[in-house]
Amino acid sequence: MGKFDRRKSQKMTRRKGQAKKKARLKRLRAVNAPKKTAAKKTAAKKSAPPKSVA
């Protein structure tokens, strides 16, 4: 057994892969989320026309 063998095990490889996958997804969500919310805000409702005073 070498000094770093425990990190080369299949179990550790899977765990590191999962951690990287989650970090990647989190980073992508952080990048894509603001654009979606900004798009919704631009489509504002039209206000009703002013009522004429007779």
C-alpha positions, 0 to 999 in steps of 0.5 A: 500500500502506497501513501496515496492508494486510498484516494485511488480506490474505486469508492473515492473515484466515485465520490470525487466524481459525484462532488465534481458533478454537483459542483458543475451543476451548481455552477451552471444553475448559478449562471443560467438562473438570473437570465431566466428571471430577467426575461420574465420581468421584461414582459410587463402587463399593459395597464388599462387605458385611462378613463375619460372624465365626462 
